[in-house]
Amino acid sequence: MKVGFIGTGSMGSLLIDAFIQSGALLPEQIRVSNRSPEKPLQLAKRHPGLTVCSCNTETASQSDLLFLCIKPLEFKSVISEIKDRLEARQIAISITSPVQLIHLESTLPCKVAKIIPSITNLTGGGASLCMYGSRIKEEDRQLIESLLSYISRPLEILESHTRITSDFSSCGPAFLSLFMEKWIDAAVEMTGIDRRTLNALAGEMLLGTGKLLTEEGFSPEQLQERVAVPGGITAQALALLDSNLNGLFYQLIKTTHDKYEEDLTKLDAAFGFTINRPRY
């Protein structure tokens, strides 16, 4: 099986590295192309045997699975470029959340799917969100999820839930990292403890907390109850956080959804669609 990647930016390169490091793919199976040549050449140097194609049409025509790892507003031009080089047997997979399956199926002759990966996939953890077009058969679904299972837990979701699930699986590591950064900044300033120690403690704490939620079956509420003794230090700190975070996450969801809908409106126009979609 040959697997192509159009776009080798942050997430495209991450997927390639993760698939190779996990043993899901050999470098010889991978074809890549990018708007600028620097990153593909770096990938080829890092993974000897990987093929750098001269153009997107070459990548498309040589791939059984084709990952489209490009920005939302680049999609229409790239798809117009490659559509005549794709066949019905091939599978094109977008990793770009605002790009809809209907956009892809209206233009491409092949099978289409959409996945939303996460930076956590580089460690073999986290989820990959999966959505499938109408031409995808059961064996295609199994092929995609078998590949993704090397680096993540594949989860099929409704396309209408793309944004909110991405907030947790894909954006979530950055959100939690900001929380930890601010907490560590305050601790270093107020106590003089070294940052490296707290970075290590924070990482171990997040790893252990994730295992409690996934492997031990705790809900967030149950976890708080187990840690916080009524009237104790943790309980008082939780009350402080609760009062100060009130309403913040509604604003966070509104912010991510507003940006998503802005991109979606532009994509609908680029692909010639006029669709009224429910908010959130």
PEDA-V184739 format. One record per residue. N is the residue number from 1. RES is the residue in three letters. PSI is psi in degrees with one decimal (999 if undefined). D_FIRST is the distance of its C-alpha to the first C-alpha in Angstrom with 1 decimal. Layout:
BEGIN
n->{N | N}
res->{RES | RES}
psi->{PSI | PSI}
d_first->{D_FIRST | D_FIRST}
END
This chain:
BEGIN
n->{1 | 2 | 3 | 4 | 5 | 6 | 7 | 8 | 9 | 10 | 11 | 12 | 13 | 14 | 15 | 16 | 17 | 18 | 19 | 20 | 21 | 22 | 23 | 24 | 25 | 26 | 27 | 28 | 29 | 30 | 31 | 32 | 33 | 34 | 35 | 36 | 37 | 38 | 39 | 40 | 41 | 42 | 43 | 44 | 45 | 46 | 47 | 48 | 49 | 50 | 51 | 52 | 53 | 54 | 55 | 56 | 57 | 58 | 59 | 60 | 61 | 62 | 63 | 64 | 65 | 66 | 67 | 68 | 69 | 70 | 71 | 72 | 73 | 74 | 75 | 76 | 77 | 78 | 79 | 80 | 81 | 82 | 83 | 84 | 85 | 86 | 87 | 88 | 89 | 90 | 91 | 92 | 93 | 94 | 95 | 96 | 97 | 98 | 99 | 100 | 101 | 102 | 103 | 104 | 105 | 106 | 107 | 108 | 109 | 110 | 111 | 112 | 113 | 114 | 115 | 116 | 117 | 118 | 119 | 120 | 121 | 122 | 123 | 124 | 125 | 126 | 127 | 128 | 129 | 130 | 131 | 132 | 133 | 134 | 135 | 136 | 137 | 138 | 139 | 140 | 141 | 142 | 143 | 144 | 145 | 146 | 147 | 148 | 149 | 150 | 151 | 152 | 153 | 154 | 155 | 156 | 157 | 158 | 159 | 160 | 161 | 162 | 163 | 164 | 165 | 166 | 167 | 168 | 169 | 170 | 171 | 172 | 173 | 174 | 175 | 176 | 177 | 178 | 179 | 180 | 181 | 182 | 183 | 184 | 185 | 186 | 187 | 188 | 189 | 190 | 191 | 192 | 193 | 194 | 195 | 196 | 197 | 198 | 199 | 200 | 201 | 202 | 203 | 204 | 205 | 206 | 207 | 208 | 209 | 210 | 211 | 212 | 213 | 214 | 215 | 216 | 217 | 218 | 219 | 220 | 221 | 222 | 223 | 224 | 225 | 226 | 227 | 228 | 229 | 230 | 231 | 232 | 233 | 234 | 235 | 236 | 237 | 238 | 239 | 240 | 241 | 242 | 243 | 244 | 245 | 246 | 247 | 248 | 249 | 250 | 251 | 252 | 253 | 254 | 255 | 256 | 257 | 258 | 259 | 260 | 261 | 262 | 263 | 264 | 265 | 266 | 267 | 268 | 269 | 270 | 271 | 272 | 273 | 274 | 275 | 276 | 277 | 278 | 279 | 280}
res->{MET | LYS | VAL | GLY | PHE | ILE | GLY | THR | GLY | SER | MET | GLY | SER | LEU | LEU | ILE | ASP | ALA | PHE | ILE | GLN | SER | GLY | ALA | LEU | LEU | PRO | GLU | GLN | ILE | ARG | VAL | SER | ASN | ARG | SER | PRO | GLU | LYS | PRO | LEU | GLN | LEU | ALA | LYS | ARG | HIS | PRO | GLY | LEU | THR | VAL | CYS | SER | CYS | ASN | THR | GLU | THR | ALA | SER | GLN | SER | ASP | LEU | LEU | PHE | LEU | CYS | ILE | LYS | PRO | LEU | GLU | PHE | LYS | SER | VAL | ILE | SER | GLU | ILE | LYS | ASP | ARG | LEU | GLU | ALA | ARG | GLN | ILE | ALA | ILE | SER | ILE | THR | SER | PRO | VAL | GLN | LEU | ILE | HIS | LEU | GLU | SER | THR | LEU | PRO | CYS | LYS | VAL | ALA | LYS | ILE | ILE | PRO | SER | ILE | THR | ASN | LEU | THR | GLY | GLY | GLY | ALA | SER | LEU | CYS | MET | TYR | GLY | SER | ARG | ILE | LYS | GLU | GLU | ASP | ARG | GLN | LEU | ILE | GLU | SER | LEU | LEU | SER | TYR | ILE | SER | ARG | PRO | LEU | GLU | ILE | LEU | GLU | SER | HIS | THR | ARG | ILE | THR | SER | ASP | PHE | SER | SER | CYS | GLY | PRO | ALA | PHE | LEU | SER | LEU | PHE | MET | GLU | LYS | TRP | ILE | ASP | ALA | ALA | VAL | GLU | MET | THR | GLY | ILE | ASP | ARG | ARG | THR | LEU | ASN | ALA | LEU | ALA | GLY | GLU | MET | LEU | LEU | GLY | THR | GLY | LYS | LEU | LEU | THR | GLU | GLU | GLY | PHE | SER | PRO | GLU | GLN | LEU | GLN | GLU | ARG | VAL | ALA | VAL | PRO | GLY | GLY | ILE | THR | ALA | GLN | ALA | LEU | ALA | LEU | LEU | ASP | SER | ASN | LEU | ASN | GLY | LEU | PHE | TYR | GLN | LEU | ILE | LYS | THR | THR | HIS | ASP | LYS | TYR | GLU | GLU | ASP | LEU | THR | LYS | LEU | ASP | ALA | ALA | PHE | GLY | PHE | THR | ILE | ASN | ARG | PRO | ARG | TYR}
psi->{131.6 | 133.5 | 123.8 | 152.9 | 116.8 | 113.8 | 114.6 | 42.0 | -151.8 | -53.2 | -35.9 | -46.0 | -38.4 | -44.6 | -43.0 | -48.5 | -44.3 | -43.9 | -40.3 | -46.0 | -32.3 | -13.0 | 6.2 | -36.1 | 149.4 | 150.2 | -34.2 | -17.8 | -9.4 | 135.5 | 136.0 | 151.4 | 155.3 | 157.3 | -40.8 | 148.5 | -11.7 | -51.2 | -42.8 | -38.9 | -36.2 | -40.8 | -42.4 | -34.7 | -38.6 | -32.0 | 81.1 | 133.8 | -22.2 | 139.1 | 124.6 | 117.3 | 155.0 | -19.5 | 167.5 | -34.4 | -34.0 | -44.1 | -45.7 | -46.6 | -23.0 | 6.7 | 138.8 | -44.8 | 133.1 | 110.7 | 126.6 | 101.0 | 60.7 | 164.2 | 153.2 | -47.5 | -0.1 | -10.3 | -48.0 | -43.3 | -39.3 | -42.6 | -40.8 | -32.5 | -37.7 | -12.2 | -34.4 | -5.5 | 3.6 | 150.7 | 164.5 | -29.9 | -21.5 | 162.1 | 122.0 | 131.2 | 113.7 | 142.6 | 15.4 | 115.2 | -41.3 | -18.8 | 122.7 | 152.5 | -35.8 | -31.8 | -45.5 | -46.0 | -26.2 | -15.8 | -34.6 | 144.9 | -8.4 | -178.6 | 150.3 | 150.2 | 168.1 | 133.8 | 150.6 | 105.3 | -177.1 | 153.1 | -25.6 | -19.0 | -21.3 | -23.9 | 2.9 | 12.6 | -180.0 | -176.8 | 156.5 | 121.0 | 130.8 | 135.1 | 144.6 | 139.4 | 173.3 | -19.4 | -10.2 | 129.8 | 170.6 | -39.3 | -30.4 | -43.0 | -44.3 | -38.2 | -47.7 | -47.1 | -29.5 | -41.9 | -46.5 | -26.5 | -18.4 | -27.2 | -1.2 | -177.7 | 106.9 | 132.0 | 121.3 | 133.0 | 166.1 | 139.7 | -30.3 | -15.0 | 12.5 | -49.2 | -47.9 | -36.8 | -34.2 | -32.6 | -39.5 | -50.8 | -36.4 | -48.7 | -26.1 | -44.2 | -37.0 | -40.8 | -47.5 | -35.4 | -37.4 | -43.3 | -47.4 | -39.8 | -46.4 | -39.5 | -45.4 | -41.6 | -47.2 | -40.8 | -42.7 | -44.6 | -40.5 | -27.7 | -17.9 | 4.2 | 150.9 | 144.1 | -36.6 | -40.9 | -45.9 | -35.7 | -43.3 | -44.1 | -42.3 | -42.2 | -45.2 | -38.0 | -44.2 | -39.8 | -46.7 | -39.0 | -41.1 | -39.6 | -37.4 | -38.3 | -33.9 | -42.8 | -32.4 | -7.2 | 14.6 | 144.1 | 161.5 | -39.4 | -43.9 | -37.2 | -41.9 | -41.5 | -36.1 | -31.6 | -38.9 | 120.0 | 130.4 | 127.8 | -2.2 | -178.0 | -48.4 | -41.3 | -42.0 | -40.6 | -38.0 | -39.7 | -39.5 | -47.9 | -44.6 | -42.9 | -34.4 | -23.2 | -2.3 | 119.2 | -15.8 | -40.8 | -22.9 | -40.9 | -39.0 | -48.1 | -39.9 | -40.5 | -47.9 | -38.1 | -36.3 | -42.2 | -41.9 | -46.3 | -31.7 | -47.1 | -39.3 | -40.6 | -42.0 | -38.3 | -42.0 | -44.3 | -41.7 | -35.6 | 0.6 | 30.3 | 143.5 | 102.3 | 131.7 | 113.1 | 145.8 | 145.2 | 139.7 | 999}
d_first->{0.0 | 3.8 | 6.5 | 10.0 | 13.4 | 16.6 | 19.4 | 19.6 | 22.9 | 23.9 | 21.3 | 18.3 | 19.1 | 19.8 | 16.4 | 14.7 | 17.3 | 17.1 | 13.4 | 13.9 | 17.3 | 16.5 | 13.9 | 11.2 | 9.0 | 10.0 | 11.6 | 9.9 | 6.5 | 8.9 | 11.0 | 14.4 | 17.6 | 20.9 | 24.4 | 25.8 | 24.2 | 25.6 | 23.1 | 20.0 | 21.9 | 22.9 | 19.3 | 18.5 | 21.7 | 21.0 | 17.5 | 17.7 | 14.7 | 13.5 | 13.8 | 16.5 | 16.6 | 20.1 | 19.9 | 18.3 | 17.9 | 15.8 | 13.4 | 13.3 | 13.0 | 10.0 | 7.8 | 6.2 | 7.9 | 11.0 | 13.4 | 17.0 | 19.0 | 22.2 | 25.8 | 27.2 | 29.4 | 26.7 | 24.6 | 26.5 | 26.5 | 22.8 | 22.0 | 24.6 | 23.0 | 19.5 | 20.2 | 20.9 | 17.5 | 15.5 | 15.1 | 15.8 | 12.4 | 10.8 | 11.7 | 13.9 | 15.0 | 18.3 | 19.7 | 23.1 | 25.6 | 28.0 | 25.5 | 25.8 | 23.4 | 26.1 | 25.9 | 22.3 | 22.7 | 25.8 | 24.1 | 20.5 | 19.6 | 16.2 | 15.8 | 16.9 | 17.3 | 19.1 | 19.0 | 21.7 | 20.8 | 23.6 | 24.6 | 25.1 | 21.3 | 21.6 | 23.6 | 21.4 | 24.1 | 25.0 | 23.5 | 20.7 | 22.3 | 20.2 | 21.3 | 19.9 | 20.8 | 22.4 | 19.5 | 17.2 | 17.2 | 17.5 | 14.1 | 12.7 | 15.1 | 14.2 | 10.5 | 11.8 | 14.7 | 13.0 | 11.2 | 14.5 | 16.6 | 15.8 | 17.8 | 20.1 | 21.6 | 19.9 | 22.9 | 23.0 | 26.0 | 27.9 | 27.2 | 31.0 | 30.8 | 28.2 | 30.9 | 32.9 | 30.0 | 28.6 | 32.1 | 31.7 | 28.1 | 27.3 | 30.9 | 32.5 | 31.8 | 33.6 | 36.4 | 37.0 | 36.8 | 39.6 | 41.7 | 41.4 | 42.1 | 45.3 | 46.4 | 45.9 | 47.8 | 50.7 | 50.8 | 50.8 | 53.5 | 55.7 | 55.4 | 54.4 | 51.6 | 48.9 | 45.7 | 43.4 | 44.8 | 44.4 | 40.8 | 40.0 | 42.0 | 40.3 | 36.8 | 37.8 | 39.6 | 36.7 | 34.3 | 37.0 | 37.7 | 34.1 | 34.1 | 37.4 | 36.0 | 32.7 | 33.5 | 37.3 | 37.4 | 39.9 | 40.3 | 41.4 | 44.9 | 45.1 | 44.0 | 46.8 | 49.3 | 48.5 | 48.8 | 51.8 | 55.2 | 57.6 | 59.8 | 57.8 | 56.2 | 52.7 | 54.2 | 56.3 | 53.3 | 51.2 | 54.1 | 54.1 | 50.4 | 50.6 | 53.5 | 52.0 | 48.5 | 50.0 | 48.4 | 46.0 | 42.9 | 43.9 | 44.1 | 40.7 | 39.1 | 41.0 | 40.0 | 36.2 | 36.5 | 38.7 | 36.3 | 33.4 | 35.6 | 36.7 | 33.1 | 32.4 | 35.6 | 34.5 | 31.1 | 32.8 | 35.1 | 32.4 | 30.5 | 33.9 | 34.2 | 37.4 | 36.8 | 39.1 | 37.2 | 39.0 | 39.4 | 37.9}
END
